[in-house]
Amino acid sequence: MSHAIADQPAVEFGHVEHVTVHFDDLDALGLLHNARYAVLLERALTPYWAARGVSFQGGQRSAPDVFHAVREFTITYRAPITGTGPVAVHFWLEHFGTSSAEYAYQFRSTDGRTVHAEGRRAIVRLDPATLRPAPWTETAQAVAATLLRPAPSPA
């Protein structure tokens, strides 16, 4: 679930998606459970790609690029998310290769001032028949280009 919030922080690259932390996402202390961050990241990424024609709906893939697997997920927790409500997920691509991609992300307060967590998520596009790496389509390459972090300018 995403939320359009008027004071959404501006970002120089990537995208910010607001997702909702629900009561059942919290642990016994009322903090966002550590395992829920991966789910909330997925809930931020999914509508971005779906709005650009790459989705899984009605039991069908709209594009071959939907068939991918997470290869690596890392996270560093900075400040706990306490309670329910919206949280801003800023995500971008650090790398988009022939069959793999590496996202970087930050969980932030909706005003952008507090970084709750940050990390990376690497995925590999798979061929459904062989489960071996397969190249991204031109559609995925075009969407990925909108998320790529610009290379730093030489000093």
N, C-alpha and C positions, 0 to 999 in steps of 0.2 A: 504494500500500500504506500502510495506517495502522497505528499502534501505540498501544494504550492503555497509558499509563505512569502508575503510581500517583502520582508526584510532579509531575504535569502542572501547570504554573503556572495559578493562578486569574486570570481576566481580568474586568474590569468590563463589557466589551461585546465583541461578536464571538465568535469561536471559535478554539481552538487545536487544530490537528491535527498529529500527529507523523507525519513521513514519513521514509523511509530513504534515505540517500545510499549508493549502491552504488559499487563499485570503478570501473565504467565511467563514472561521473559525474565522476571526478576528472581533472584535467589532468596534465601531465608533472611538475608540482611536488608532486603529491599534494593539491592544493586542489580544492574544488568548482569545476568549470569555470563561468565566468560565464554561459554560455548555458543551463546546467542549472537555474538558479534559476526560470525561467519554467515549465519542465516540473514541477519540484517544487511550485510554487504550484498548478499545475493538479491535481497528485496530492493536494493538500490540500483544494482546493475540491470536487473531484468526489465524494468519499464523503459530504461534508456534505449536498450537494444530493440525492444518490442516496438517502440515508437518509430523505429527506423527499419521495420520490416523483418527483424530477426527475432522470432519468438517460438514458443511451444504452446499451442492452443488447441483445444478440442482433440487432444490425443495425437496431434500432428505437428511436425516441425515445419515452420514456414521457410526454412533455409537449412542446408546441410551443416552450417556453422553452429547450429544449436547443439549438435552432438560433440561435446567436448568434456574433458575430465580435469578436475583440479589436480595439479601435480604437486603444488606446494602452497601452504598457507602459513604465514607468520604474522604475529601480532605482538605489539608492545603496548601495555596498558599504562596510561599516564595519569588519568583522573577518573574515578568511577562515575558511571551514569547512575544517578539516583532517581528512582521512581519512573513513572510512565510518561508518555508524551513524545513529541517529535524530537528527532536528533538529525543533524545534518551529516551526510556521508559524502565527502569529497573524494572522487576517484578519477584516475587518469591512467594512461598506458605509458609505461617506461620503455617498453619494447613490444613490437609486433613483428614476429618472424614469419617464416613460411607456413609453419603449422603450430606455433606456440605464441603465447602472449604473456606479458607480465604487467599486472596492475600494481599500482601503489594506491594507498587509500589512507584517509584520516576520518575518524569519527569526531565531530565537533559539536559544540553547542550550536543552537540555531542562529545565534548572533555571531558565530565564528570565533569568539574570543577564547574558548576553552577547547584544547585538544584532549579528548578522552582516550583515544587509542589510535595507533597507526601501524601500518604493516604493508605486506605485499601478498599477492595471490597470483600464482603462475598456473596457466591452463594449457592444455594441448588439444587441438582439434583432432578427432578420431574418425576413421572410416567405420561406419556401423557394421559392415560385414567382417572386417578383419581385426578391428579394435587396434589398428596401427595408426600412427600419425598420418594425417592427411592435410593437404594444403587448404588454406582459407580461400573462400570464394572472393570474387571482385566486390561483392556486396559487403562482406565483412571487412575487407581492406578499406573500403570507402568509409564505413562507420568508424573503424579503428583510427583512421586519419584524424577524425574530429576529437579524439581523446588523447592523442599522442602529446606528451610533454615536449615542448620545443627544446632543441639542443642548446646548452648554454653558449652564449657568444664568447669568442676568444677574448681573453683579457689583454 
